[in-house]
Each structure stands twice: as structure tokens, then as C-alpha cells.
Amino acid sequence: MMCRSPATSRIRAKMLYATSKDRLRHELDGVHYEIQATDPTEMELDVLKERAY
């Protein structure tokens, strides 16, 4: 599961996102990794591979 929450987001939006994401993750079976990103460069394939291992 890959999540992106921009660093420039307001606190209320970040809190709503975090609680919604947590609930969704618990509902899904088979999620083995959770990768959080604050900007698009953190979602590049090289970074994802590095974080997954």
C-alpha cells in the first residue's frame, strides 16, 4: 500500500487522511508493506524497491 500526504497539507486534512488510511489498511487482507511519501520523488521505483527490502 502506498500513501502520499503532501507536507503542505493542513493538519486537519492530514489527520483525516491518517485515520481513513488506517481503517482501510485494516480492512484489506494481504497488505504487507506500507510506504508513506510526502513528495513525488519518494514514490519513484528505486525508492520503493529500497524501502520494501
C-alpha positions, 0 to 999 in steps of 0.5 A: 500500500502506498500513501502520499500526504503532501507536507503542505497539507493542513493538519486537519486534512492530514489527520483525516487522511491518517485515520481513513488510511488506517481503517482501510489498511485494516480492512484489506487482507494481504497488505504487507508493506506500507510506504508513506511519501510526502513528495513525488520523488519518494514514490519513484521505483528505486525508492520503493524497491529500497524501502520494501527490502 
